[in-house]
Amino acid sequence: MENFKMIESASGARITVDGRQILSFGGCCYLGLAKTPALIEAGTEALKQFGMTAPLSRYYGFSQQPELQVIEAAKAFFGTEDAIYFSTGYLFGMIALNGIADWYDVIFLDEKTHYSLKEGAAITGKPMVPFRHMDADDLRRVMRETLAPGQRPLVATDGMFPTFGDIPPLDAYQEILKPYAGWLVVDESHSFGAVGKFGGGAVQKFGLEQERVIAGGSLAKAFCAFGGIAVGSAQAIALLQNASAARGSTVGTASNQAVAAASLSYVKEHPEMLEKLRANTARLKEGLKRLGISVDDSDSPVSTFTIGNAQTMIALQKDLWDKGIFVGYTTYVGAGPEGAIRCAVFSDHEPADIDRLLQELEKNL
């Protein structure tokens, strides 16, 4: 077994690892809600009432109140006609792309889109065509060169890419799809709660028309909850309910559903959480630019960059760790062969925390 570092506290700006307090800029707890009493209480009460096991399947006509609460909370938060809850955000691609499989013929995928969307696309058996990362012109080109007369396209992309936090031009994609009556499926796992005017994700950020758009993904990032959701029109969500991955999997435990519902409601009632995240995001990005580090100007809470080669960045990560600060060195989706340094800010970071990171980074430049 690997010699893992043991986390001994809730996730957030500060974590306890092997008895040591660490200032963390790793992971995805963007809204810093992991220790929020309202969420913990909701999960605890549901656990007491419903126990540890998952309920009888929706397939047999059963549900329970916490699942319905998640659906209603999601509809209210995202302003959509309907929603579906499932046990993990990784299922989103399988559920969405298979659920509406009769409504499109060819899938166009951003070349750096997440594994879950690529695997969901592969299961459909439909033709899969990549286009250059976040390049609307290339999408237009490959669509023109690939589609036969009468064929209907579907574009699948992340709403915010997990490694670099970059946000694709969804408005341009929707305009390209309109003449074809095509569909747009957006994995908002990292953008839900963190991007958009009210945290409604990249679809909200670009003010997309909801027709022929399905957004969804994990609640385990900004919302610090468990499970996944998809939101969209009532007609589309009804089809997703019958996708094999939705019918063949449980919806998770009531305690997870209760926490998810409580988190969605809490964030809607506390817009200051997103306001603070935006302020922290701006502070970090402005500070990195002053150090000569190139980062984008979006409202993504992720700032990722490369310095030197892999050995340089691994050494930087170790130096920061020795000083009680964690940043990620990652070779995850979208990172090149040398990897990258990924810094994420959360709502529970204080300005002094960000300044401390910047000061220690400067010493390594």
N, C-alpha and C positions, 0 to 999 in steps of 0.2 A: 504493500500500500504506500502511496506517495506520502511524503512528509508535509502535509498541508499545514498552513498557518490557521489557527483556530480562532474564528470570530466569536466573541463572547458577549455581544450586545446587539441591540437593534441597529439596522443600517441607517446611515445619514451622514451628516458632515463630520461627526466624530464617532468612531467605532473603537471598541476594545478588542485587541488582537493579542492573544497569548499574554494577557494581563497588562498590556501596554496600551495607552490611549493614543490613537492615530487620527490625525486630521486627514480626512479622506476626500479625494476628488475622483474616485473611481466608482464604477457602477452606474446606476440609472435612477436613483431615488430622487428624481428631479424636484418634486414638491416637498420633500423632507417630511413625509407623513407617517413614517414607520412607527413612531412612538405616540401617535395622536390618541388620546384617551377615548374619544368617541368611536374610533375604529376598533380599538381593542375591546371595548365594552360590547359593541355590536357582535363581534365574533365570538366573544365569551358566552353571551346570552344564547346565541344560536347553537353553540356547541352543547350547552347544558340542555336545551330543549330537544335538539334533533340527533345528538350523538355524533359519533365519528364517521359513520358510514354514509356513502352516497345514497340518494333515494332510488326508488324504482324509476325506470327509464321513462323519458317523455314519449318514447316510441309506444309505450303501453298506456299512454294517457295520464301519466302522473306528473305532478310538480309539487312544489312547496313554496311557502310564502317568500323566503329569502330570494329564490330565483326570480319570482315575479317582481320583487322589489328592485333587483338589479336591472331588469328590463325597463321598468318604468323610470328608474333613475337615469339610465342611459338615454332614453328617448327625451327626457327633460333636459339633460345636459347638452346633448348634441343636436337637439331640435329636429329629429328625424321621425318618420312615421312609425318605425318599428325597430326592434333590436333583438338579437339572439345572444345568449350567454353560453359559453362552453368552457371546458375544464382547463384549457391552456391556450395561450395566444398562438402557439406554434401550429395549431389546427386551422388557423384562419384561412391560409391559402388553399388547403384541401377542401374546406367547407365552401368558401366563396366560389372558387373556380369550378368545382364540381356541381355546386348547387345551381348555377346558371348556365351549365354547359350547353344547353339547347339553344342558347341565345347568342352564341358567337361561334366562329369557325377557326380563327387563328389567334394565338397568344403572342403578344409582343412584350418582351421583358427587358427592363434596364439590365445591362450586362453585370452590374454590381448589386442586383437585388438580393434580398436575403434568401438563405437556403430554403426556408419554409415556403416561399412563393414558388421557387423553382421546382421543389418537390411536389407541391400541389398542382403545378402546371403539368408536370410529367405524368401524374396519375390520370389526368383527363384523356390522354392519348391524342390530344389535339396538336397540330404543328406548333412548334415553339421557335420564335425568331428573336434574337437579341438585337438591341440597338445601343449605341454609344451612351455612356453614363450621362444622364440628365441632358441629353442633346435632342431637343425637339426637332431640329432640322433633319437629323439622322433618322428619327422615328418617322417623319414624313416620307423620307426617301425609301426606307425599307418597307414601309406600308405600301407605297406606290408600286414598288418592284415585286412585292410578294403576293398581294391580294388578287385573286381572280375575280372577274365580274360577279357581283352579288354576294361575295363573301363578307362576313361581318368580323371586325377586329375586336380584340380585348387587349388593353394595355394594363400590365401589372407592374407595380413599382412600390418601393418604400415611400412613406410620407416624409420621413427623416431617416437618412441612412445612419446605421448605428455607430460606425467607427469615426467618420469625420463630421457627422451631424449635418451634412448638406441636405438641402431641401429642393426637390425637383420642381420644374415649372409646370405644375399640374394644370394651370389655366391654359397654357399652350397645348398641352396634351388633349384637353377636352375640346378645344377648337378644332384640332386635327381630326378627332374622332367623329365630330358632328355630321359631316357629309355621309359617313358610313353607318350612322346610328350605332356606333360602337360603345363598348363598356369600358369603364375605368375602375380598376380594383386597387385600392391603396392600403398597404400595410402600415398602419399608424402606431405600431407598438411603441416607438420612441417619440412620436410627435403628439399623441394623445396626452392632453394635460399640460403640455409644455409649449406647443406651437398654436398659433391662431389667436384671434382677438380675445377670446374667452377660454382658451385652452382646448378648443374643439378639434385641433389637429391641422394638418396641412390643407385638407379639404376646406376647412373653415377659413384658413389664412387667405386662400385664393378666392373665396366666395363662390365656390363652384355650384352650378345647378345640380340638384340632387338626383335628377333623372339619369338613370344608367350609371350611377356611381355607388360603389359599395366601399365603405371604410371599415377597418377593424384591426384587431390585433390584441396584444397583451395589455392587461391592467397592472402588470407587475413592475412597471417602470415608474412613471410620474405618480400614478395613483397608489403605489405601494400596496397593492392588493394582489389577489391571486385569481387566475382564470383569464379568459379572453372574451371579447365581444365583437359583433359586427353590427353596423347600423346602416339603414338605408330605407328604401320604400317598402311599404307593406307587402307588395307583390314579390319583390326580390327576397325579403327576409323569409317569406313563406316557402320559397324554393330552397333557401339555405337550410331550413328546418328538416328538409327531406334528403339533404346530402348524406352520403354514407358515413362520412366522418362525424356528422352530428348525430345521426341515428344510432351509430354503433359505439359511441363513447358516452360515459356518464358525464353529468354536468358538474361533478365535484361535490364537495360537502357543503352543507348549509352554512357552516361557519365561514367558509371562503366567500360564498355568495353574499352573506350579510356584511362582511368587511368591504366587498366591492361596492355594494349598494351604498353603504355609509360613506365611503370615500368619494364617490361621485357626487353625493349630496353635499358633503362637507366642502369640497372644492368649489361647487357652485355657490355656496353660501359664504365662502371666504375668498373673494377675488384678490385679497392682499397677498395670498400665497404666490399667485402667478406674478403679481407686480414685483414682489421681492426677487423672484427668480429672474425676471427680466433685468432688474437693476444689477443683480450679481453677474448675470451673463455679460452685460455691457461693461462692467468693471473689469472682469477678467480679460475680455477681448481687447479692450482699450489698453490694458496693461501689457498684454503680450505684444501688441503692435509697437508700443513704446520700446520694447526690448528687441525689436527688429524681427519678431516672429510673425509669419504670415498666417492669418486666420480669416475666415469669411465674416461678413457683416450681418448675417441672418440672426433671428432671435432664437436659434437653436442653442440650448445650454451646453452643448458639446464644443470644445475647442481642441482640435487635434493637429499635430504638426510633426515634422521630422527634423532632426538635428544630426548631421553626420550620418554614420551607419548604424547598424544594429548594435554593435558593441558600445558605441557612444551613448545610445539611448538606454541600453540596459544599465550602463554605469550611472547615468543620470537618475534613473528610477531608484537604484540602490542608494545613491547619495541622499536623495530625498527621504527614502524610507529610514535611513539611519538617523535622520533629523526629525522623524515622527510625522512625515507627510507621505501619503500614498497617491501616486498617479499611475495610470495603466500604461504599460508597454504592451502593445497588442499587434498581432498579425491576423486579426479577425477580418470579416468580410470587408473588402475594399482597401485594406492596407496592402502596400507593396511588399515585395520579398524581404525588405529590410525592416518592416514594421513601422510603427509610429507611436508617439506619446499622446495618449488621450486623457484630457482633463474635462471633467464634468462638474458644473456647479449645481448646487441645490438651494432650495429656499431657506434651509436652516444654516447656510453659511453666513457668517458675519463679514463685513468689509475687511476687518483685520485679518480674517482667515485668508482671503484672497490676496491681500497685500503680502502676507507671510509667504505664500506660495511664489508670488512674483519675485520677492527678494531672494529666495533660495534658488529660483531658476536663473536669475541674473548672475549669480556666482558661478554657474556652470557654463555660461556662454563665453 
